[in-house]
Amino acid sequence: MDPHLCAMRIVVNTRLLLPGKLEGIGWFTHETLSRIVRAHPEHRFIFLFDRPFDKQFIYADNVEGAVLPPPTRHPLLYRLWFNWLLPRKLKALKADAFISPDGFLALKSNVPTLAVIHDINFEHHPGDMPKAYADYYRNHFPRFARHATRIATVSAYSRHDIARTYGIAEEHIDVVHNGVGAVFRPLTATEREEAAQEFAAGHPYLVCIGSLNPRKNIARLLQAFDLLMQRHPSDLRLLVVGERMWQDAHMESTWKGMRHQDRVIFTGRLQQQRLHRALGGATALAFVSYFEGFGIPVAEAMRCGVPVVAANATSLPEVAGDAAHYCDPFNVDDIVRALHAVCSDPVLQARMRTLGLERAARYTWDRTAEDLWHSFRRMCTDRGLV
């Protein structure tokens, strides 16, 4: 309960709550809202979906679901939904406030708004996505950021990046770190053996997790793994977990040209229980993405006691601190060096497991939900609603 806020009708953009298909922002939305609505029964929450929704996402009696078609998965439909349909819907629903966990806003609405902008990778690497999407994001997100009553983001790196790129005062932006799901924990020795059998035919393996798009830097990781096997032969495998998001011709051509192609295993998307096993059984997480707003797999790996090789780039040093072994994501030889250093040194692995477990303790969804609500309250204060 919040004694300082009168009962409100809070509309939330929940279009990424898709059963069986939660990605990073979808998980953020699910984990935070499921806690917030239960903690604040004094408010009415209207979850706005763009297609028929699953009732599992109606978390409490103070939540109602509403559908505003059509499904929005293309820039033309973004324009229709956010520019025209959403402003009318907010007015019809008599919204007192609007929360958008994916940062998209109704520019033609004056409803007080909290926008969660996770990162602005498209400003720095527009070529990593189809042109229609990059053009939309680069045209609209500066406007979304300036239109928002307040902004939340998932790292201090992203807060500084958004402020610098869009000319917004940092005190207008709150840091709300991501959390780690309760399912993630260290595996027992027996469970690790079973995971190796399940995913790599009993061989030790590195794991890389994330949607397969260019910024995840899979092409350089494949090159590095090939070189690692040439320079330091072993029975190591590379497990790549994730669903294709954008076309990555460089990754595909690199994979086709690998000498050790048969040691690379693509699993596609894994549901959370299997993802936990795949991650928990790995020798190390190889996370060499060159742009991340947070990097949830890094925090998940640390929570599982799995050593992390991470890119020394963007938010990753902030998230992992001294619990990761870093590399230059643009230098294949340096990626090889970091992978070999971790894979070949049991003492280093043990130290990283200990440091990772300590570091990961700070990333809980309870804390994330509390911080997001505090950001919402600051937004209400900014608009004189408190």
Secondary structure, 3 states (H helix, E strand, C coil): CCCCCCCCEEEEECCCCCCCCCCHHHHHHHHHHHHHHHHCCCCEEEEEECCCCCHHHCCCCCEEEEECCCCCCCHHHHHHHHHHHHHHHHHHCCCCEEEECCCCCCCCCCCCEEEECCCCHHHHCHHHCCHHHHHHHHHHHHHHHHHCCEEEECCHHHHHHHHHHHCCCHHHEEECCCCECCCCCCCCHHHHHHHHHHHHCCCCEEEEECCECHHHCHHHHHHHHHHHHHHCCCCCEEEEECCECCCCHHHHHHHHCCCCHHHEEEEECCCHHHHHHHHHCCCEEEECCCCCCCCHHHHHHHHCCCCEEEECCCCHHHHHHHHEEEECCCCHHHHHHHHHHHHCCHHHHHHHHHHHHHHHCCCEHHHHHHHHHHHHHHHHHHCCCC
